[in-house]
């Protein structure tokens, strides 16, 4: 199974669980605070994903290694 299909199945399952809890299809008795959490779970997930992605990008840029040999080779190829 390709990775995109696995992610799509996981997304469909997550949306089904979220919508079931949002529409009170489960036998759980949620108070106002828990309903608030369920309602905003997608927003919290998107914000968390963005912050984690930003952290990874900043870390990778900060630890990027210079490679003088490759830079010289690219400059040489550019003059041909």
C-alpha positions in Angstrom: 0.0 0.0 0.0 1.5 3.3 -1.0 2.0 6.0 1.7 -0.6 8.4 0.3 -3.3 5.7 0.7 -2.2 5.0 4.3 -2.4 8.7 5.1 -5.8 9.1 3.4 -7.2 6.1 5.3 -5.9 7.6 8.6 -7.4 11.0 7.7 -10.8 9.5 6.9 -10.8 7.5 10.2 -9.8 10.6 12.2 -12.5 12.7 10.5 -15.0 10.0 11.1 -14.1 9.8 14.8 -14.1 13.6 15.2 -17.4 14.1 13.4 -19.0 11.3 15.5 -17.9 13.0 18.7 -18.9 16.4 17.4 -22.4 15.2 16.5 -22.8 13.3 19.8 -23.1 9.9 18.1 -21.2 8.2 20.9 -22.5 7.3 24.3 -20.0 9.6 25.9 -21.4 12.4 28.1 -19.3 15.5 27.3 -19.4 18.6 29.4 -18.9 22.1 27.9 -15.1 22.1 28.1 -14.8 18.7 26.5 -17.1 19.8 23.7 -15.0 22.9 23.2 -11.9 20.7 22.9 -13.5 18.3 20.4 -14.7 21.3 18.3 -11.3 22.8 18.0 -9.2 19.7 17.6 -8.6 20.3 13.9 -7.4 23.8 14.5 -5.0 22.6 17.3 -3.7 19.9 15.0 -3.0 22.4 12.2 -1.3 24.8 14.5 0.8 22.0 16.0 1.8 20.7 12.6 2.8 24.2 11.5 4.9 24.9 14.6 6.7 21.5 14.4 7.4 22.1 10.7 8.7 25.5 11.4 11.0 24.1 14.1 12.3 21.4 11.8 13.0 23.9 9.0 14.8 26.3 11.4 16.9 23.4 12.8 17.8 22.2 9.3 18.8 25.7 8.1 20.9 26.2 11.3 22.8 22.9 10.9 23.2 23.1 7.1 26.7 22.1 6.1 28.8 24.1 3.6 30.4 22.2 0.8 33.1 24.3 -0.8 34.0 21.6 -3.4 30.4 21.4 -4.7 30.2 25.2 -4.8 33.4 25.3 -6.9 32.1 22.6 -9.2 28.8 24.4 -9.7 30.6 27.6 -10.6 32.8 25.7 -13.0 29.8 24.1 -14.7 28.1 27.5 -14.9 30.9 29.0 -17.0 30.8 26.3 -19.7 
